[in-house]
Amino acid sequence: MGTLVDADCKAATGNARCPVMENSKSFGFETSDGTYMKLDDAGSAKVRSAIDSADQSKRTGRIKAQLSGTLSGDMVTVSAVQIQ
């Protein structure tokens, strides 16, 4: 489990916290030990869909989630997303 962040913000600001916003379209994932991974485009689309379907209180901010998929370098190919 980890935290979803806005990947465009993260790319632009580096170490910023980069909470998910209502208009976020590109996502990254931070593990509890601070490791950051980018999500592929299809994974970002899956995350957006999961967020849009989540409880209203879990649609913005630093959203806790569980991802499954394949890691290649620092990019995750997402197969499933579960918003916590």
C-alpha positions as a Markdown table, in Angstrom:
| # | Residue | x | y | z |
|---|---|---|---|---|
| 1 | Met | 0.0 | 0.0 | 0.0 |
| 2 | Gly | 1.1 | 3.5 | -0.6 |
| 3 | Thr | 0.0 | 7.0 | -1.6 |
| 4 | Leu | -1.1 | 8.4 | -5.0 |
| 5 | Val | 0.3 | 11.7 | -6.1 |
| 6 | Asp | -0.1 | 14.0 | -9.0 |
| 7 | Ala | 2.7 | 13.0 | -11.4 |
| 8 | Asp | 2.8 | 16.2 | -13.4 |
| 9 | Cys | 3.2 | 18.2 | -10.2 |
| 10 | Lys | 5.9 | 15.8 | -9.0 |
| 11 | Ala | 7.8 | 16.1 | -12.3 |
| 12 | Ala | 7.7 | 19.9 | -12.1 |
| 13 | Thr | 8.6 | 20.4 | -8.5 |
| 14 | Gly | 10.7 | 17.3 | -7.6 |
| 15 | Asn | 10.3 | 16.8 | -3.8 |
| 16 | Ala | 6.9 | 18.5 | -3.4 |
| 17 | Arg | 4.0 | 16.5 | -1.8 |
| 18 | Cys | 1.8 | 16.9 | -4.9 |
| 19 | Pro | -1.7 | 15.9 | -3.7 |
| 20 | Val | -4.2 | 14.6 | -6.2 |
| 21 | Met | -6.5 | 17.3 | -7.5 |
| 22 | Glu | -9.9 | 16.9 | -9.2 |
| 23 | Asn | -8.2 | 17.6 | -12.5 |
| 24 | Ser | -5.2 | 15.3 | -12.1 |
| 25 | Lys | -4.7 | 13.0 | -15.0 |
| 26 | Ser | -1.2 | 11.6 | -14.6 |
| 27 | Phe | -0.4 | 9.7 | -11.4 |
| 28 | Gly | 2.5 | 8.5 | -9.4 |
| 29 | Phe | 2.8 | 6.2 | -6.4 |
| 30 | Glu | 4.8 | 6.6 | -3.2 |
| 31 | Thr | 5.5 | 3.7 | -1.0 |
| 32 | Ser | 5.7 | 4.0 | 2.8 |
| 33 | Asp | 9.5 | 4.2 | 2.6 |
| 34 | Gly | 9.4 | 7.2 | 0.2 |
| 35 | Thr | 10.1 | 5.3 | -3.0 |
| 36 | Tyr | 8.4 | 7.1 | -6.0 |
| 37 | Met | 7.2 | 5.3 | -9.1 |
| 38 | Lys | 5.5 | 6.7 | -12.1 |
| 39 | Leu | 2.4 | 5.0 | -13.5 |
| 40 | Asp | 2.0 | 4.3 | -17.2 |
| 41 | Asp | -0.8 | 6.1 | -19.2 |
| 42 | Ala | -3.2 | 3.1 | -18.9 |
| 43 | Gly | -2.5 | 2.9 | -15.2 |
| 44 | Ser | -3.2 | 6.6 | -14.7 |
| 45 | Ala | -6.5 | 6.1 | -16.5 |
| 46 | Lys | -7.3 | 3.2 | -14.2 |
| 47 | Val | -6.5 | 5.3 | -11.2 |
| 48 | Arg | -8.6 | 8.2 | -12.4 |
| 49 | Ser | -11.5 | 5.8 | -12.9 |
| 50 | Ala | -11.0 | 4.3 | -9.4 |
| 51 | Ile | -10.8 | 7.8 | -7.8 |
| 52 | Asp | -14.0 | 9.0 | -9.6 |
| 53 | Ser | -15.8 | 5.9 | -8.3 |
| 54 | Ala | -14.5 | 6.4 | -4.7 |
| 55 | Asp | -16.2 | 7.9 | -1.7 |
| 56 | Gln | -16.2 | 11.8 | -2.1 |
| 57 | Ser | -13.8 | 12.1 | 0.8 |
| 58 | Lys | -11.2 | 10.0 | -1.1 |
| 59 | Arg | -11.1 | 11.9 | -4.3 |
| 60 | Thr | -8.4 | 14.6 | -3.6 |
| 61 | Gly | -5.3 | 14.9 | -1.4 |
| 62 | Arg | -2.8 | 12.3 | -0.8 |
| 63 | Ile | -4.9 | 9.2 | -1.5 |
| 64 | Lys | -4.0 | 5.9 | 0.0 |
| 65 | Ala | -4.2 | 3.0 | -2.5 |
| 66 | Gln | -3.1 | -0.5 | -3.2 |
| 67 | Leu | -1.8 | -1.2 | -6.7 |
| 68 | Ser | -0.9 | -4.4 | -8.4 |
| 69 | Gly | 1.1 | -4.6 | -11.6 |
| 70 | Thr | 4.6 | -4.9 | -13.1 |
| 71 | Leu | 7.5 | -2.6 | -12.2 |
| 72 | Ser | 10.1 | -1.8 | -14.9 |
| 73 | Gly | 12.7 | 0.7 | -13.7 |
| 74 | Asp | 10.6 | 3.4 | -12.1 |
| 75 | Met | 7.5 | 2.9 | -14.2 |
| 76 | Val | 4.6 | 0.7 | -13.1 |
| 77 | Thr | 2.3 | -1.0 | -15.5 |
| 78 | Val | -0.9 | -1.2 | -13.5 |
| 79 | Ser | -3.2 | -4.1 | -13.6 |
| 80 | Ala | -5.5 | -3.2 | -10.7 |
| 81 | Val | -6.1 | -0.3 | -8.3 |
| 82 | Gln | -7.9 | -0.3 | -5.0 |
| 83 | Ile | -8.5 | 3.1 | -3.2 |
| 84 | Gln | -8.2 | 2.7 | 0.5 |
